[in-house]
């Protein structure tokens, strides 16, 4: 590294959007934890070292241990005058190989990576080939030991779309709502035979995507009927029958935001407590 950037000495802070990719295999998730290697911890340490001042990151979605991202988004407030193009290059030299900062650009002060997001998009990869997973994909694809019926999985997935209380598929957190609007959930088998689930929602509660995948895998291998996952809504509580799919098959692949003039209104709306569907 050629040396730290000189922090600006005049002007107010500039809010920036940071686009990030990482292989989650070696991380204990996104959020900083004492004594553990996390994506947030590695990034804030690197940014603080280069800029010679503490940096706070707010992220679009806090991924769990082992979950990957190729389109994570965070925001931070940096001193005015920082050369963002140079900053990206310096971070590339400093950061470990399993996390990359793809871009940093100025955004309006109303931009909030977490509360301003309209949709998060995930992909979950599964191979049901008899020989398992190609070696180069062993860290981002789940090997499934039995054949999966994609049509049955998609039939079950269709019944889960829309706004529901997804408490049956979530690990509840104190004071947090489990009402979400699931906008996309479908499976496709690619030319290589790998099944990929595309999952999109306004937001996800803890373990929601992996629980949905786990329920649909049970349908795909014939252990459960296509109507079973949606029937769990009626229970109104976390279902012990749903197996949470392993983390390594899951990747955050996109986050959508509104136009600049709608950022403040979107963030204010998202901060309101979600009320259960009646």
VOGU-3710 file (C-alpha; in Angstrom, 3 decimals, decimal comma):
1> xxxxxxxxxx> 0,000/0,000/0,000  1,331/3,422/-0,900  0,203/5,085/2,324  -2,988/6,347/3,905  -5,160/8,929/2,288  -5,022/12,434/3,701  -8,356/13,176/5,358  -10,062/16,363/4,333  -9,706/19,289/6,687  -12,647/21,372/5,498
11> xxxxxxxxxx> -16,247/20,820/4,542  -18,863/18,512/6,040  -19,073/14,738/5,698  -20,030/13,134/2,409  -22,378/10,168/2,409  -21,183/7,386/0,131  -22,625/4,144/-1,136  -20,250/1,175/-0,946  -20,865/-1,894/-3,130  -19,342/-5,041/-1,658
21> xxxxxxxxxx> -18,804/-8,691/-2,567  -17,579/-11,460/-0,288  -17,187/-15,184/0,134  -18,873/-15,830/3,467  -17,072/-19,112/4,157  -14,457/-17,643/6,455  -16,672/-15,064/8,188  -18,949/-15,247/11,233  -21,520/-13,232/9,305  -21,671/-9,535/8,471
31> xxxxxxxxxx> -22,091/-7,920/11,890  -19,089/-7,170/14,091  -18,688/-9,556/17,033  -15,967/-9,515/19,692  -13,263/-12,072/18,963  -14,780/-13,167/15,644  -13,861/-12,455/12,037  -16,754/-10,649/10,360  -17,222/-8,787/7,087  -18,129/-5,552/8,851
41> xxxxxxxxxx> -15,128/-5,843/11,142  -12,672/-6,452/8,288  -14,082/-3,588/6,203  -14,262/-1,024/8,993  -10,715/-1,856/10,075  -9,445/-1,386/6,523  -11,364/1,846/5,926  -10,316/3,285/9,268  -6,684/2,443/8,578  -6,671/4,024/5,114
51> xxxxxxxxxx> -8,633/7,123/6,155  -6,970/7,445/9,574  -10,284/7,928/11,386  -13,110/5,647/12,586  -15,667/4,664/9,955  -19,178/3,372/10,680  -20,952/1,185/8,113  -24,713/0,695/7,758  -25,573/-2,305/5,597  -28,571/-3,293/3,470
61> xxxxxxxxxx> -28,832/-6,785/4,954  -26,835/-8,432/7,739  -25,980/-11,833/6,320  -25,431/-14,853/8,583  -22,237/-16,845/9,013  -21,347/-18,638/5,784  -23,707/-16,628/3,552  -22,129/-14,943/0,512  -22,785/-11,686/-1,331  -21,893/-10,334/-4,740
71> xxxxxxxxxx> -24,073/-7,217/-4,444  -24,119/-6,109/-0,817  -24,638/-2,390/-0,204  -23,542/-0,237/2,725  -23,349/3,466/3,397  -20,890/5,553/5,395  -20,214/9,223/6,048  -16,677/10,157/4,981  -14,766/13,397/5,243  -15,278/15,667/2,260
81> xxxxxxxxxx> -12,526/15,563/-0,316  -11,626/11,879/-0,120  -10,676/10,585/-3,580  -13,093/7,661/-3,849  -11,444/6,124/-6,910  -8,095/6,008/-5,144  -9,799/4,657/-2,033  -11,148/1,660/-3,968  -7,654/0,869/-5,271  -6,082/1,134/-1,834
91> xxxxxxxxxx> -8,716/-1,121/-0,300  -8,044/-3,701/-3,011  -4,432/-3,875/-1,831  -5,307/-4,008/1,847  -8,377/-6,260/2,055  -8,141/-10,065/2,184  -9,030/-12,009/-0,958  -12,465/-13,090/0,319  -13,915/-9,571/0,437  -13,853/-6,863/-2,252
101> xxxxxxxxxx> -15,119/-3,290/-2,407  -16,468/-3,012/-5,948  -17,326/0,685/-5,996  -17,710/3,743/-3,771  -19,730/6,735/-4,929  -21,342/9,808/-3,372  -25,075/9,673/-2,697  -27,609/12,111/-1,226  -27,552/12,447/2,587  -31,002/10,832/2,666
111> xxxxxxxxxx> -29,616/7,555/1,288  -29,892/4,784/3,881  -28,571/1,395/2,782  -30,821/-0,439/5,222  -34,055/1,508/5,544  -34,037/2,937/2,027  -33,999/-0,439/0,265  -37,074/-1,421/-1,741  -36,154/-5,062/-2,333  -33,440/-7,577/-1,503
121> xxxxxxxxxx> -32,676/-10,400/-3,927  -31,084/-13,725/-3,021  -30,128/-16,857/-4,925  -29,843/-20,322/-3,419  -27,960/-23,006/-5,371  -28,586/-26,739/-5,013  -27,144/-29,693/-6,936  -29,029/-32,989/-6,847  -26,566/-34,661/-9,219  -25,511/-38,133/-8,020
131> xxxxxxxxxx> -21,874/-37,003/-7,926  -22,594/-33,880/-5,870  -21,134/-30,432/-6,590  -18,394/-29,332/-8,978  -15,237/-28,599/-6,974  -15,168/-24,907/-7,914  -18,703/-24,502/-6,525  -18,294/-26,474/-3,311  -18,501/-23,270/-1,218  -21,618/-21,754/-2,853
141> xxxxxxxxxx> -23,765/-24,772/-3,807  -25,532/-27,291/-1,586  -25,173/-30,973/-2,526  -28,532/-32,730/-2,137  -28,528/-36,535/-1,953  -31,920/-37,164/-3,595  -33,556/-36,051/-6,880  -35,695/-32,921/-6,639  -38,971/-32,217/-8,431  -38,736/-28,607/-9,620
151> xxxxxxxxxx> -42,396/-28,422/-10,671  -43,575/-29,463/-7,203  -41,236/-26,944/-5,566  -42,542/-24,132/-7,761  -46,151/-25,085/-7,056  -45,456/-24,844/-3,328  -43,511/-21,616/-3,737  -46,365/-19,882/-5,560  -48,598/-20,223/-2,480  -46,058/-18,354/-0,352
161> xxxxxxxxxx> -45,989/-15,167/-2,433  -47,483/-11,944/-1,124  -47,606/-10,276/2,282  -47,815/-12,674/5,220  -46,601/-13,107/8,751  -43,616/-15,379/8,094  -43,079/-16,243/11,759  -43,229/-19,973/10,867  -40,082/-19,465/8,783  -38,212/-16,971/10,980
171> xxxxxxxxxx> -36,195/-16,871/14,140  -38,054/-14,215/16,067  -36,132/-11,252/17,458  -37,443/-9,217/20,370  -39,446/-6,220/19,168  -39,099/-7,127/15,466  -42,010/-7,824/13,150  -42,088/-10,983/11,036  -44,516/-9,567/8,453  -42,891/-9,464/5,033
181> xxxxxxxxxx> -43,951/-9,172/1,385  -42,443/-12,038/-0,601  -42,353/-10,849/-4,198  -40,507/-13,677/-5,927  -39,777/-17,301/-5,092  -39,149/-19,733/-7,909  -36,721/-22,456/-8,954  -34,990/-23,054/-12,280  -32,670/-25,826/-13,339  -29,727/-24,462/-15,295
191> xxxxxxxxxx> -27,894/-26,071/-18,226  -25,396/-27,491/-15,738  -28,216/-29,222/-13,848  -27,915/-26,989/-10,784  -31,173/-25,744/-9,281  -31,240/-22,052/-8,411  -33,940/-20,465/-6,268  -34,567/-16,756/-6,911  -35,962/-15,095/-3,786  -36,985/-11,433/-3,532
201> xxxxxxxxxx> -38,789/-9,480/-0,823  -38,993/-6,008/0,621  -36,956/-7,413/3,518  -36,270/-10,733/5,218  -36,441/-11,731/8,856  -33,745/-13,875/10,458  -33,285/-17,268/8,723  -36,322/-16,657/6,481  -34,738/-17,453/3,107  -32,968/-20,580/4,332
211> xxxxxxxxxx> -36,143/-21,792/6,085  -38,206/-21,283/2,923  -35,589/-23,206/0,944  -35,560/-25,983/3,539  -39,345/-26,340/3,346  -39,312/-26,440/-0,449  -36,542/-29,054/-0,524  -38,786/-31,288/1,584  -41,489/-30,848/-1,071  -39,047/-31,421/-3,915
221> xxxxxxxxxx> -37,902/-34,788/-2,618  -41,493/-35,905/-1,960  -41,534/-35,891/1,852  -44,124/-33,099/1,966  -47,050/-32,054/-0,197  -47,003/-28,885/-2,284  -49,573/-27,317/0,059  -47,610/-27,955/3,236  -45,342/-24,858/3,366  -48,254/-22,405/3,038
231> xxxxxxxxxx> -50,260/-24,326/5,637  -47,691/-23,300/8,243  -48,913/-19,685/8,130  -51,958/-20,711/10,167  -49,887/-21,783/13,167  -48,775/-18,249/13,959  -45,499/-19,419/15,491  -42,075/-20,723/14,528  -42,437/-24,212/13,041  -40,169/-26,928/14,393
241> xxxxxxxxxx> -40,973/-28,969/11,279  -38,991/-26,678/8,980  -35,319/-27,463/8,498  -33,115/-24,417/7,907  -31,046/-25,022/4,758  -27,254/-24,705/5,130  -25,836/-21,198/4,816  -23,251/-21,792/2,095  -25,804/-22,204/-0,724  -27,127/-18,672/-0,216
251> xxxxxxxxxx> -25,887/-15,489/-1,928  -27,180/-11,916/-1,773  -27,347/-10,917/-5,441  -29,037/-7,520/-5,475  -30,570/-4,617/-3,551  -32,980/-2,125/-5,148  -33,411/1,524/-4,130  -35,892/4,217/-5,180  -34,959/7,373/-7,101  -33,090/9,988/-5,092
261> xxxxxxxxxx> -36,157/12,165/-4,565  -37,972/9,258/-2,849  -35,153/8,148/-0,532  -36,269/10,045/2,575  -39,896/8,943/2,267  -38,900/5,318/1,768  -36,605/5,300/4,801  -39,317/6,846/6,988  -41,877/4,299/5,822  -39,591/1,328/6,440
271> xxxxxxxx> -38,780/2,451/9,979  -42,421/2,140/11,005  -43,235/-1,059/12,822  -44,877/-3,542/10,474  -48,310/-4,545/11,671  -49,485/-8,179/11,385  -51,736/-8,972/8,442  -55,396/-9,301/9,468
//
